[in-house]
Amino acid sequence: MEIFFKVVLVIFSLGLIAVVLLQRGKSAGLSGAISGGAEHLFGKQKARGLDLFLQRLTVVLAAGFFILALVVAYFVNR
């Protein structure tokens, strides 16, 4: 049972790392400064949906990671 939870914890941690790396930064570097005016003028509807999905997925994976870490710690110290 302990091994199963450890494997699931590793999967959640890799998923969390991947989702965080996929998210766009707030400043987006120089390209964000250049295209920021165009996004403000024309909007960025397509990117907004993906950003919202990635934010929600990050919250779900982070909560799952936290809970699984507590469960694994409980089984290890038992």
mmCIF file of the N, C-alpha and C atoms, coordinates in Angstrom:
data_MODEL
# 
_entry.id   MODEL 
# 
loop_
_atom_site.group_PDB 
_atom_site.id 
_atom_site.type_symbol 
_atom_site.label_atom_id 
_atom_site.label_alt_id 
_atom_site.label_comp_id 
_atom_site.label_asym_id 
_atom_site.label_entity_id 
_atom_site.label_seq_id 
_atom_site.pdbx_PDB_ins_code 
_atom_site.Cartn_x 
_atom_site.Cartn_y 
_atom_site.Cartn_z 
_atom_site.occupancy 
_atom_site.B_iso_or_equiv 
_atom_site.pdbx_formal_charge 
_atom_site.auth_seq_id 
_atom_site.auth_comp_id 
_atom_site.auth_asym_id 
_atom_site.auth_atom_id 
_atom_site.pdbx_PDB_model_num 
ATOM 1   N N  . MET A 1 1  ? 0.814  -1.183 0.000   1.00 0.00 ? 1  MET A N  1 
ATOM 2   C CA . MET A 1 1  ? 0.000  0.000  0.000   1.00 0.00 ? 1  MET A CA 1 
ATOM 3   C C  . MET A 1 1  ? 0.868  1.261  0.000   1.00 0.00 ? 1  MET A C  1 
ATOM 4   N N  . GLU A 1 2  ? 1.946  1.196  0.770   1.00 0.00 ? 2  GLU A N  1 
ATOM 5   C CA . GLU A 1 2  ? 2.861  2.339  0.862   1.00 0.00 ? 2  GLU A CA 1 
ATOM 6   C C  . GLU A 1 2  ? 3.516  2.621  -0.492  1.00 0.00 ? 2  GLU A C  1 
ATOM 7   N N  . ILE A 1 3  ? 3.893  1.573  -1.198  1.00 0.00 ? 3  ILE A N  1 
ATOM 8   C CA . ILE A 1 3  ? 4.533  1.736  -2.506  1.00 0.00 ? 3  ILE A CA 1 
ATOM 9   C C  . ILE A 1 3  ? 3.560  2.354  -3.508  1.00 0.00 ? 3  ILE A C  1 
ATOM 10  N N  . PHE A 1 4  ? 2.314  1.946  -3.456  1.00 0.00 ? 4  PHE A N  1 
ATOM 11  C CA . PHE A 1 4  ? 1.307  2.508  -4.346  1.00 0.00 ? 4  PHE A CA 1 
ATOM 12  C C  . PHE A 1 4  ? 1.178  4.015  -4.144  1.00 0.00 ? 4  PHE A C  1 
ATOM 13  N N  . PHE A 1 5  ? 1.085  4.450  -2.889  1.00 0.00 ? 5  PHE A N  1 
ATOM 14  C CA . PHE A 1 5  ? 0.952  5.878  -2.613  1.00 0.00 ? 5  PHE A CA 1 
ATOM 15  C C  . PHE A 1 5  ? 2.207  6.644  -3.015  1.00 0.00 ? 5  PHE A C  1 
ATOM 16  N N  . LYS A 1 6  ? 3.374  6.033  -2.857  1.00 0.00 ? 6  LYS A N  1 
ATOM 17  C CA . LYS A 1 6  ? 4.608  6.692  -3.280  1.00 0.00 ? 6  LYS A CA 1 
ATOM 18  C C  . LYS A 1 6  ? 4.647  6.874  -4.791  1.00 0.00 ? 6  LYS A C  1 
ATOM 19  N N  . VAL A 1 7  ? 4.200  5.871  -5.522  1.00 0.00 ? 7  VAL A N  1 
ATOM 20  C CA . VAL A 1 7  ? 4.176  5.976  -6.983  1.00 0.00 ? 7  VAL A CA 1 
ATOM 21  C C  . VAL A 1 7  ? 3.193  7.061  -7.424  1.00 0.00 ? 7  VAL A C  1 
ATOM 22  N N  . VAL A 1 8  ? 2.026  7.095  -6.798  1.00 0.00 ? 8  VAL A N  1 
ATOM 23  C CA . VAL A 1 8  ? 1.035  8.127  -7.132  1.00 0.00 ? 8  VAL A CA 1 
ATOM 24  C C  . VAL A 1 8  ? 1.567  9.511  -6.772  1.00 0.00 ? 8  VAL A C  1 
ATOM 25  N N  . LEU A 1 9  ? 2.305  9.620  -5.669  1.00 0.00 ? 9  LEU A N  1 
ATOM 26  C CA . LEU A 1 9  ? 2.902  10.894 -5.267  1.00 0.00 ? 9  LEU A CA 1 
ATOM 27  C C  . LEU A 1 9  ? 3.917  11.367 -6.297  1.00 0.00 ? 9  LEU A C  1 
ATOM 28  N N  . VAL A 1 10 ? 4.715  10.465 -6.814  1.00 0.00 ? 10 VAL A N  1 
ATOM 29  C CA . VAL A 1 10 ? 5.694  10.823 -7.854  1.00 0.00 ? 10 VAL A CA 1 
ATOM 30  C C  . VAL A 1 10 ? 4.974  11.278 -9.117  1.00 0.00 ? 10 VAL A C  1 
ATOM 31  N N  . ILE A 1 11 ? 3.894  10.599 -9.484  1.00 0.00 ? 11 ILE A N  1 
ATOM 32  C CA . ILE A 1 11 ? 3.124  10.991 -10.671 1.00 0.00 ? 11 ILE A CA 1 
ATOM 33  C C  . ILE A 1 11 ? 2.526  12.385 -10.473 1.00 0.00 ? 11 ILE A C  1 
ATOM 34  N N  . PHE A 1 12 ? 1.976  12.651 -9.298  1.00 0.00 ? 12 PHE A N  1 
ATOM 35  C CA . PHE A 1 12 ? 1.412  13.976 -9.022  1.00 0.00 ? 12 PHE A CA 1 
ATOM 36  C C  . PHE A 1 12 ? 2.500  15.038 -9.055  1.00 0.00 ? 12 PHE A C  1 
ATOM 37  N N  . SER A 1 13 ? 3.672  14.726 -8.506  1.00 0.00 ? 13 SER A N  1 
ATOM 38  C CA . SER A 1 13 ? 4.739  15.728 -8.487  1.00 0.00 ? 13 SER A CA 1 
ATOM 39  C C  . SER A 1 13 ? 5.237  16.034 -9.898  1.00 0.00 ? 13 SER A C  1 
ATOM 40  N N  . LEU A 1 14 ? 5.383  15.020 -10.741 1.00 0.00 ? 14 LEU A N  1 
ATOM 41  C CA . LEU A 1 14 ? 5.803  15.261 -12.124 1.00 0.00 ? 14 LEU A CA 1 
ATOM 42  C C  . LEU A 1 14 ? 4.735  16.031 -12.896 1.00 0.00 ? 14 LEU A C  1 
ATOM 43  N N  . GLY A 1 15 ? 3.481  15.712 -12.657 1.00 0.00 ? 15 GLY A N  1 
ATOM 44  C CA . GLY A 1 15 ? 2.404  16.447 -13.296 1.00 0.00 ? 15 GLY A CA 1 
ATOM 45  C C  . GLY A 1 15 ? 2.364  17.898 -12.856 1.00 0.00 ? 15 GLY A C  1 
ATOM 46  N N  . LEU A 1 16 ? 2.590  18.133 -11.577 1.00 0.00 ? 16 LEU A N  1 
ATOM 47  C CA . LEU A 1 16 ? 2.598  19.493 -11.053 1.00 0.00 ? 16 LEU A CA 1 
ATOM 48  C C  . LEU A 1 16 ? 3.748  20.298 -11.651 1.00 0.00 ? 16 LEU A C  1 
ATOM 49  N N  . ILE A 1 17 ? 4.908  19.688 -11.757 1.00 0.00 ? 17 ILE A N  1 
ATOM 50  C CA . ILE A 1 17 ? 6.058  20.361 -12.369 1.00 0.00 ? 17 ILE A CA 1 
ATOM 51  C C  . ILE A 1 17 ? 5.756  20.706 -13.826 1.00 0.00 ? 17 ILE A C  1 
ATOM 52  N N  . ALA A 1 18 ? 5.185  19.769 -14.557 1.00 0.00 ? 18 ALA A N  1 
ATOM 53  C CA . ALA A 1 18 ? 4.882  20.001 -15.972 1.00 0.00 ? 18 ALA A CA 1 
ATOM 54  C C  . ALA A 1 18 ? 3.857  21.117 -16.151 1.00 0.00 ? 18 ALA A C  1 
ATOM 55  N N  . VAL A 1 19 ? 2.822  21.117 -15.329 1.00 0.00 ? 19 VAL A N  1 
ATOM 56  C CA . VAL A 1 19 ? 1.771  22.130 -15.461 1.00 0.00 ? 19 VAL A CA 1 
ATOM 57  C C  . VAL A 1 19 ? 2.314  23.517 -15.117 1.00 0.00 ? 19 VAL A C  1 
ATOM 58  N N  . VAL A 1 20 ? 3.150  23.605 -14.106 1.00 0.00 ? 20 VAL A N  1 
ATOM 59  C CA . VAL A 1 20 ? 3.714  24.900 -13.729 1.00 0.00 ? 20 VAL A CA 1 
ATOM 60  C C  . VAL A 1 20 ? 4.633  25.417 -14.842 1.00 0.00 ? 20 VAL A C  1 
ATOM 61  N N  . LEU A 1 21 ? 5.407  24.526 -15.443 1.00 0.00 ? 21 LEU A N  1 
ATOM 62  C CA . LEU A 1 21 ? 6.283  24.957 -16.521 1.00 0.00 ? 21 LEU A CA 1 
ATOM 63  C C  . LEU A 1 21 ? 5.521  25.343 -17.785 1.00 0.00 ? 21 LEU A C  1 
ATOM 64  N N  . LEU A 1 22 ? 4.344  24.797 -17.979 1.00 0.00 ? 22 LEU A N  1 
ATOM 65  C CA . LEU A 1 22 ? 3.543  25.136 -19.150 1.00 0.00 ? 22 LEU A CA 1 
ATOM 66  C C  . LEU A 1 22 ? 2.852  26.489 -19.030 1.00 0.00 ? 22 LEU A C  1 
ATOM 67  N N  . GLN A 1 23 ? 2.707  26.982 -17.829 1.00 0.00 ? 23 GLN A N  1 
ATOM 68  C CA . GLN A 1 23 ? 1.993  28.241 -17.643 1.00 0.00 ? 23 GLN A CA 1 
ATOM 69  C C  . GLN A 1 23 ? 2.828  29.412 -18.127 1.00 0.00 ? 23 GLN A C  1 
ATOM 70  N N  . ARG A 1 24 ? 2.121  30.404 -18.631 1.00 0.00 ? 24 ARG A N  1 
ATOM 71  C CA . ARG A 1 24 ? 2.764  31.609 -19.120 1.00 0.00 ? 24 ARG A CA 1 
ATOM 72  C C  . ARG A 1 24 ? 3.096  32.505 -17.931 1.00 0.00 ? 24 ARG A C  1 
ATOM 73  N N  . GLY A 1 25 ? 4.241  33.143 -17.984 1.00 0.00 ? 25 GLY A N  1 
ATOM 74  C CA . GLY A 1 25 ? 4.632  34.067 -16.931 1.00 0.00 ? 25 GLY A CA 1 
ATOM 75  C C  . GLY A 1 25 ? 3.819  35.342 -16.988 1.00 0.00 ? 25 GLY A C  1 
ATOM 76  N N  . LYS A 1 26 ? 3.818  36.095 -15.906 1.00 0.00 ? 26 LYS A N  1 
ATOM 77  C CA . LYS A 1 26 ? 3.044  37.336 -15.868 1.00 0.00 ? 26 LYS A CA 1 
ATOM 78  C C  . LYS A 1 26 ? 3.620  38.381 -16.815 1.00 0.00 ? 26 LYS A C  1 
ATOM 79  N N  . SER A 1 27 ? 4.935  38.504 -16.880 1.00 0.00 ? 27 SER A N  1 
ATOM 80  C CA . SER A 1 27 ? 5.526  39.520 -17.743 1.00 0.00 ? 27 SER A CA 1 
ATOM 81  C C  . SER A 1 27 ? 5.764  38.986 -19.150 1.00 0.00 ? 27 SER A C  1 
ATOM 82  N N  . ALA A 1 28 ? 6.014  37.707 -19.282 1.00 0.00 ? 28 ALA A N  1 
ATOM 83  C CA . ALA A 1 28 ? 6.282  37.039 -20.555 1.00 0.00 ? 28 ALA A CA 1 
ATOM 84  C C  . ALA A 1 28 ? 7.481  37.648 -21.260 1.00 0.00 ? 28 ALA A C  1 
ATOM 85  N N  . GLY A 1 29 ? 8.388  38.249 -20.521 1.00 0.00 ? 29 GLY A N  1 
ATOM 86  C CA . GLY A 1 29 ? 9.627  38.760 -21.083 1.00 0.00 ? 29 GLY A CA 1 
ATOM 87  C C  . GLY A 1 29 ? 9.422  39.899 -22.065 1.00 0.00 ? 29 GLY A C  1 
ATOM 88  N N  . LEU A 1 30 ? 10.353 40.019 -23.005 1.00 0.00 ? 30 LEU A N  1 
ATOM 89  C CA . LEU A 1 30 ? 10.313 41.093 -23.985 1.00 0.00 ? 30 LEU A CA 1 
ATOM 90  C C  . LEU A 1 30 ? 9.156  40.917 -24.951 1.00 0.00 ? 30 LEU A C  1 
ATOM 91  N N  . SER A 1 31 ? 8.845  39.682 -25.300 1.00 0.00 ? 31 SER A N  1 
ATOM 92  C CA . SER A 1 31 ? 7.734  39.463 -26.229 1.00 0.00 ? 31 SER A CA 1 
ATOM 93  C C  . SER A 1 31 ? 6.402  39.888 -25.613 1.00 0.00 ? 31 SER A C  1 
ATOM 94  N N  . GLY A 1 32 ? 6.262  39.751 -24.326 1.00 0.00 ? 32 GLY A N  1 
ATOM 95  C CA . GLY A 1 32 ? 5.046  40.200 -23.664 1.00 0.00 ? 32 GLY A CA 1 
ATOM 96  C C  . GLY A 1 32 ? 4.929  41.712 -23.657 1.00 0.00 ? 32 GLY A C  1 
ATOM 97  N N  . ALA A 1 33 ? 6.066  42.390 -23.555 1.00 0.00 ? 33 ALA A N  1 
ATOM 98  C CA . ALA A 1 33 ? 6.043  43.851 -23.576 1.00 0.00 ? 33 ALA A CA 1 
ATOM 99  C C  . ALA A 1 33 ? 5.691  44.365 -24.960 1.00 0.00 ? 33 ALA A C  1 
ATOM 100 N N  . ILE A 1 34 ? 6.175  43.673 -25.987 1.00 0.00 ? 34 ILE A N  1 
ATOM 101 C CA . ILE A 1 34 ? 5.915  44.115 -27.360 1.00 0.00 ? 34 ILE A CA 1 
ATOM 102 C C  . ILE A 1 34 ? 4.483  43.807 -27.765 1.00 0.00 ? 34 ILE A C  1 
ATOM 103 N N  . SER A 1 35 ? 4.024  42.601 -27.501 1.00 0.00 ? 35 SER A N  1 
ATOM 104 C CA . SER A 1 35 ? 2.682  42.212 -27.938 1.00 0.00 ? 35 SER A CA 1 
ATOM 105 C C  . SER A 1 35 ? 1.605  42.579 -26.925 1.00 0.00 ? 35 SER A C  1 
ATOM 106 N N  . GLY A 1 36 ? 1.971  43.159 -25.814 1.00 0.00 ? 36 GLY A N  1 
ATOM 107 C CA . GLY A 1 36 ? 0.999  43.506 -24.786 1.00 0.00 ? 36 GLY A CA 1 
ATOM 108 C C  . GLY A 1 36 ? -0.048 44.492 -25.269 1.00 0.00 ? 36 GLY A C  1 
ATOM 109 N N  . GLY A 1 37 ? 0.388  45.456 -26.085 1.00 0.00 ? 37 GLY A N  1 
ATOM 110 C CA . GLY A 1 37 ? -0.560 46.426 -26.619 1.00 0.00 ? 37 GLY A CA 1 
ATOM 111 C C  . GLY A 1 37 ? -1.566 45.781 -27.551 1.00 0.00 ? 37 GLY A C  1 
ATOM 112 N N  . ALA A 1 38 ? -1.102 44.845 -28.379 1.00 0.00 ? 38 ALA A N  1 
ATOM 113 C CA . ALA A 1 38 ? -2.002 44.158 -29.304 1.00 0.00 ? 38 ALA A CA 1 
ATOM 114 C C  . ALA A 1 38 ? -2.990 43.282 -28.547 1.00 0.00 ? 38 ALA A C  1 
ATOM 115 N N  . GLU A 1 39 ? -2.533 42.625 -27.498 1.00 0.00 ? 39 GLU A N  1 
ATOM 116 C CA . GLU A 1 39 ? -3.435 41.792 -26.706 1.00 0.00 ? 39 GLU A CA 1 
ATOM 117 C C  . GLU A 1 39 ? -4.478 42.664 -26.002 1.00 0.00 ? 39 GLU A C  1 
ATOM 118 N N  . HIS A 1 40 ? -4.061 43.831 -25.570 1.00 0.00 ? 40 HIS A N  1 
ATOM 119 C CA . HIS A 1 40 ? -5.002 44.733 -24.906 1.00 0.00 ? 40 HIS A CA 1 
ATOM 120 C C  . HIS A 1 40 ? -6.037 45.250 -25.903 1.00 0.00 ? 40 HIS A C  1 
ATOM 121 N N  . LEU A 1 41 ? -5.592 45.536 -27.133 1.00 0.00 ? 41 LEU A N  1 
ATOM 122 C CA . LEU A 1 41 ? -6.490 46.079 -28.141 1.00 0.00 ? 41 LEU A CA 1 
ATOM 123 C C  . LEU A 1 41 ? -7.440 45.022 -28.689 1.00 0.00 ? 41 LEU A C  1 
ATOM 124 N N  . PHE A 1 42 ? -6.894 43.842 -29.046 1.00 0.00 ? 42 PHE A N  1 
ATOM 125 C CA . PHE A 1 42 ? -7.695 42.804 -29.690 1.00 0.00 ? 42 PHE A CA 1 
ATOM 126 C C  . PHE A 1 42 ? -8.195 41.732 -28.728 1.00 0.00 ? 42 PHE A C  1 
ATOM 127 N N  . GLY A 1 43 ? -7.633 41.667 -27.543 1.00 0.00 ? 43 GLY A N  1 
ATOM 128 C CA . GLY A 1 43 ? -8.018 40.635 -26.578 1.00 0.00 ? 43 GLY A CA 1 
ATOM 129 C C  . GLY A 1 43 ? -7.252 39.354 -26.836 1.00 0.00 ? 43 GLY A C  1 
ATOM 130 N N  . LYS A 1 44 ? -7.260 38.477 -25.875 1.00 0.00 ? 44 LYS A N  1 
ATOM 131 C CA . LYS A 1 44 ? -6.583 37.185 -26.028 1.00 0.00 ? 44 LYS A CA 1 
ATOM 132 C C  . LYS A 1 44 ? -7.511 36.086 -25.526 1.00 0.00 ? 44 LYS A C  1 
ATOM 133 N N  . GLN A 1 45 ? -8.568 35.841 -26.228 1.00 0.00 ? 45 GLN A N  1 
ATOM 134 C CA . GLN A 1 45 ? -9.590 34.892 -25.804 1.00 0.00 ? 45 GLN A CA 1 
ATOM 135 C C  . GLN A 1 45 ? -9.085 33.458 -25.774 1.00 0.00 ? 45 GLN A C  1 
ATOM 136 N N  . LYS A 1 46 ? -8.327 33.058 -26.784 1.00 0.00 ? 46 LYS A N  1 
ATOM 137 C CA . LYS A 1 46 ? -7.878 31.667 -26.843 1.00 0.00 ? 46 LYS A CA 1 
ATOM 138 C C  . LYS A 1 46 ? -6.899 31.347 -25.729 1.00 0.00 ? 46 LYS A C  1 
ATOM 139 N N  . ALA A 1 47 ? -5.977 32.253 -25.472 1.00 0.00 ? 47 ALA A N  1 
ATOM 140 C CA . ALA A 1 47 ? -4.985 32.007 -24.429 1.00 0.00 ? 47 ALA A CA 1 
ATOM 141 C C  . ALA A 1 47 ? -5.622 32.050 -23.048 1.00 0.00 ? 47 ALA A C  1 
ATOM 142 N N  . ARG A 1 48 ? -6.666 32.809 -22.876 1.00 0.00 ? 48 ARG A N  1 
ATOM 143 C CA . ARG A 1 48 ? -7.296 32.930 -21.562 1.00 0.00 ? 48 ARG A CA 1 
ATOM 144 C C  . ARG A 1 48 ? -7.911 31.610 -21.110 1.00 0.00 ? 48 ARG A C  1 
ATOM 145 N N  . GLY A 1 49 ? -8.533 30.878 -22.029 1.00 0.00 ? 49 GLY A N  1 
ATOM 146 C CA . GLY A 1 49 ? -9.131 29.593 -21.675 1.00 0.00 ? 49 GLY A CA 1 
ATOM 147 C C  . GLY A 1 49 ? -8.097 28.572 -21.251 1.00 0.00 ? 49 GLY A C  1 
ATOM 148 N N  . LEU A 1 50 ? -6.968 28.539 -21.965 1.00 0.00 ? 50 LEU A N  1 
ATOM 149 C CA . LEU A 1 50 ? -5.903 27.607 -21.616 1.00 0.00 ? 50 LEU A CA 1 
ATOM 150 C C  . LEU A 1 50 ? -5.260 27.996 -20.292 1.00 0.00 ? 50 LEU A C  1 
ATOM 151 N N  . ASP A 1 51 ? -5.046 29.286 -20.080 1.00 0.00 ? 51 ASP A N  1 
ATOM 152 C CA . ASP A 1 51 ? -4.477 29.740 -18.812 1.00 0.00 ? 51 ASP A CA 1 
ATOM 153 C C  . ASP A 1 51 ? -5.373 29.393 -17.632 1.00 0.00 ? 51 ASP A C  1 
ATOM 154 N N  . LEU A 1 52 ? -6.665 29.561 -17.809 1.00 0.00 ? 52 LEU A N  1 
ATOM 155 C CA . LEU A 1 52 ? -7.610 29.235 -16.742 1.00 0.00 ? 52 LEU A CA 1 
ATOM 156 C C  . LEU A 1 52 ? -7.595 27.738 -16.443 1.00 0.00 ? 52 LEU A C  1 
ATOM 157 N N  . PHE A 1 53 ? -7.556 26.916 -17.501 1.00 0.00 ? 53 PHE A N  1 
ATOM 158 C CA . PHE A 1 53 ? -7.498 25.471 -17.311 1.00 0.00 ? 53 PHE A CA 1 
ATOM 159 C C  . PHE A 1 53 ? -6.218 25.067 -16.582 1.00 0.00 ? 53 PHE A C  1 
ATOM 160 N N  . LEU A 1 54 ? -5.080 25.647 -16.975 1.00 0.00 ? 54 LEU A N  1 
ATOM 161 C CA . LEU A 1 54 ? -3.814 25.305 -16.330 1.00 0.00 ? 54 LEU A CA 1 
ATOM 162 C C  . LEU A 1 54 ? -3.786 25.765 -14.872 1.00 0.00 ? 54 LEU A C  1 
ATOM 163 N N  . GLN A 1 55 ? -4.393 26.902 -14.575 1.00 0.00 ? 55 GLN A N  1 
ATOM 164 C CA . GLN A 1 55 ? -4.450 27.359 -13.187 1.00 0.00 ? 55 GLN A CA 1 
ATOM 165 C C  . GLN A 1 55 ? -5.280 26.418 -12.327 1.00 0.00 ? 55 GLN A C  1 
ATOM 166 N N  . ARG A 1 56 ? -6.424 25.993 -12.843 1.00 0.00 ? 56 ARG A N  1 
ATOM 167 C CA . ARG A 1 56 ? -7.269 25.065 -12.077 1.00 0.00 ? 56 ARG A CA 1 
ATOM 168 C C  . ARG A 1 56 ? -6.602 23.708 -11.915 1.00 0.00 ? 56 ARG A C  1 
ATOM 169 N N  . LEU A 1 57 ? -5.937 23.251 -12.967 1.00 0.00 ? 57 LEU A N  1 
ATOM 170 C CA . LEU A 1 57 ? -5.230 21.971 -12.882 1.00 0.00 ? 57 LEU A CA 1 
ATOM 171 C C  . LEU A 1 57 ? -4.087 22.053 -11.878 1.00 0.00 ? 57 LEU A C  1 
ATOM 172 N N  . THR A 1 58 ? -3.428 23.202 -11.805 1.00 0.00 ? 58 THR A N  1 
ATOM 173 C CA . THR A 1 58 ? -2.357 23.394 -10.824 1.00 0.00 ? 58 THR A CA 1 
ATOM 174 C C  . THR A 1 58 ? -2.903 23.308 -9.406  1.00 0.00 ? 58 THR A C  1 
ATOM 175 N N  . VAL A 1 59 ? -4.045 23.906 -9.161  1.00 0.00 ? 59 VAL A N  1 
ATOM 176 C CA . VAL A 1 59 ? -4.645 23.864 -7.821  1.00 0.00 ? 59 VAL A CA 1 
ATOM 177 C C  . VAL A 1 59 ? -5.011 22.429 -7.449  1.00 0.00 ? 59 VAL A C  1 
ATOM 178 N N  . VAL A 1 60 ? -5.597 21.698 -8.394  1.00 0.00 ? 60 VAL A N  1 
ATOM 179 C CA . VAL A 1 60 ? -6.002 20.309 -8.126  1.00 0.00 ? 60 VAL A CA 1 
ATOM 180 C C  . VAL A 1 60 ? -4.775 19.439 -7.862  1.00 0.00 ? 60 VAL A C  1 
ATOM 181 N N  . LEU A 1 61 ? -3.750 19.577 -8.691  1.00 0.00 ? 61 LEU A N  1 
ATOM 182 C CA . LEU A 1 61 ? -2.544 18.764 -8.507  1.00 0.00 ? 61 LEU A CA 1 
ATOM 183 C C  . LEU A 1 61 ? -1.810 19.131 -7.222  1.00 0.00 ? 61 LEU A C  1 
ATOM 184 N N  . ALA A 1 62 ? -1.776 20.418 -6.879  1.00 0.00 ? 62 ALA A N  1 
ATOM 185 C CA . ALA A 1 62 ? -1.114 20.835 -5.644  1.00 0.00 ? 62 ALA A CA 1 
ATOM 186 C C  . ALA A 1 62 ? -1.847 20.294 -4.418  1.00 0.00 ? 62 ALA A C  1 
ATOM 187 N N  . ALA A 1 63 ? -3.173 20.346 -4.438  1.00 0.00 ? 63 ALA A N  1 
ATOM 188 C CA . ALA A 1 63 ? -3.951 19.813 -3.313  1.00 0.00 ? 63 ALA A CA 1 
ATOM 189 C C  . ALA A 1 63 ? -3.758 18.301 -3.208  1.00 0.00 ? 63 ALA A C  1 
ATOM 190 N N  . GLY A 1 64 ? -3.788 17.609 -4.343  1.00 0.00 ? 64 GLY A N  1 
ATOM 191 C CA . GLY A 1 64 ? -3.550 16.165 -4.338  1.00 0.00 ? 64 GLY A CA 1 
ATOM 192 C C  . GLY A 1 64 ? -2.167 15.813 -3.853  1.00 0.00 ? 64 GLY A C  1 
ATOM 193 N N  . PHE A 1 65 ? -1.165 16.597 -4.272  1.00 0.00 ? 65 PHE A N  1 
ATOM 194 C CA . PHE A 1 65 ? 0.210  16.370 -3.828  1.00 0.00 ? 65 PHE A CA 1 
ATOM 195 C C  . PHE A 1 65 ? 0.329  16.542 -2.317  1.00 0.00 ? 65 PHE A C  1 
ATOM 196 N N  . PHE A 1 66 ? -0.289 17.582 -1.785  1.00 0.00 ? 66 PHE A N  1 
ATOM 197 C CA . PHE A 1 66 ? -0.233 17.845 -0.352  1.00 0.00 ? 66 PHE A CA 1 
ATOM 198 C C  . PHE A 1 66 ? -0.879 16.715 0.439   1.00 0.00 ? 66 PHE A C  1 
ATOM 199 N N  . ILE A 1 67 ? -2.048 16.290 0.010   1.00 0.00 ? 67 ILE A N  1 
ATOM 200 C CA . ILE A 1 67 ? -2.759 15.209 0.709   1.00 0.00 ? 67 ILE A CA 1 
ATOM 201 C C  . ILE A 1 67 ? -1.991 13.898 0.617   1.00 0.00 ? 67 ILE A C  1 
ATOM 202 N N  . LEU A 1 68 ? -1.477 13.599 -0.582  1.00 0.00 ? 68 LEU A N  1 
ATOM 203 C CA . LEU A 1 68 ? -0.706 12.365 -0.740  1.00 0.00 ? 68 LEU A CA 1 
ATOM 204 C C  . LEU A 1 68 ? 0.584  12.387 0.074   1.00 0.00 ? 68 LEU A C  1 
ATOM 205 N N  . ALA A 1 69 ? 1.217  13.547 0.190   1.00 0.00 ? 69 ALA A N  1 
ATOM 206 C CA . ALA A 1 69 ? 2.424  13.646 1.006   1.00 0.00 ? 69 ALA A CA 1 
ATOM 207 C C  . ALA A 1 69 ? 2.114  13.338 2.467   1.00 0.00 ? 69 ALA A C  1 
ATOM 208 N N  . LEU A 1 70 ? 0.977  13.828 2.942   1.00 0.00 ? 70 LEU A N  1 
ATOM 209 C CA . LEU A 1 70 ? 0.579  13.523 4.322   1.00 0.00 ? 70 LEU A CA 1 
ATOM 210 C C  . LEU A 1 70 ? 0.270  12.036 4.505   1.00 0.00 ? 70 LEU A C  1 
ATOM 211 N N  . VAL A 1 71 ? -0.380 11.427 3.515   1.00 0.00 ? 71 VAL A N  1 
ATOM 212 C CA . VAL A 1 71 ? -0.721 10.001 3.592   1.00 0.00 ? 71 VAL A CA 1 
ATOM 213 C C  . VAL A 1 71 ? 0.547  9.151  3.581   1.00 0.00 ? 71 VAL A C  1 
ATOM 214 N N  . VAL A 1 72 ? 1.491  9.498  2.703   1.00 0.00 ? 72 VAL A N  1 
ATOM 215 C CA . VAL A 1 72 ? 2.753  8.743  2.645   1.00 0.00 ? 72 VAL A CA 1 
ATOM 216 C C  . VAL A 1 72 ? 3.523  8.907  3.952   1.00 0.00 ? 72 VAL A C  1 
ATOM 217 N N  . ALA A 1 73 ? 3.547  10.114 4.503   1.00 0.00 ? 73 ALA A N  1 
ATOM 218 C CA . ALA A 1 73 ? 4.238  10.332 5.772   1.00 0.00 ? 73 ALA A CA 1 
ATOM 219 C C  . ALA A 1 73 ? 3.592  9.516  6.888   1.00 0.00 ? 73 ALA A C  1 
ATOM 220 N N  . TYR A 1 74 ? 2.275  9.398  6.853   1.00 0.00 ? 74 TYR A N  1 
ATOM 221 C CA . TYR A 1 74 ? 1.586  8.597  7.867   1.00 0.00 ? 74 TYR A CA 1 
ATOM 222 C C  . TYR A 1 74 ? 1.968  7.120  7.748   1.00 0.00 ? 74 TYR A C  1 
ATOM 223 N N  . PHE A 1 75 ? 1.988  6.589  6.527   1.00 0.00 ? 75 PHE A N  1 
ATOM 224 C CA . PHE A 1 75 ? 2.324  5.178  6.350   1.00 0.00 ? 75 PHE A CA 1 
ATOM 225 C C  . PHE A 1 75 ? 3.783  4.875  6.644   1.00 0.00 ? 75 PHE A C  1 
ATOM 226 N N  . VAL A 1 76 ? 4.669  5.814  6.368   1.00 0.00 ? 76 VAL A N  1 
ATOM 227 C CA . VAL A 1 76 ? 6.087  5.590  6.633   1.00 0.00 ? 76 VAL A CA 1 
ATOM 228 C C  . VAL A 1 76 ? 6.360  5.585  8.138   1.00 0.00 ? 76 VAL A C  1 
ATOM 229 N N  . ASN A 1 77 ? 5.709  6.466  8.865   1.00 0.00 ? 77 ASN A N  1 
ATOM 230 C CA . ASN A 1 77 ? 5.949  6.568  10.304  1.00 0.00 ? 77 ASN A CA 1 
ATOM 231 C C  . ASN A 1 77 ? 5.098  5.628  11.143  1.00 0.00 ? 77 ASN A C  1 
ATOM 232 N N  . ARG A 1 78 ? 4.310  4.816  10.516  1.00 0.00 ? 78 ARG A N  1 
ATOM 233 C CA . ARG A 1 78 ? 3.445  3.895  11.242  1.00 0.00 ? 78 ARG A CA 1 
ATOM 234 C C  . ARG A 1 78 ? 4.175  2.715  11.776  1.00 0.00 ? 78 ARG A C  1 
# 
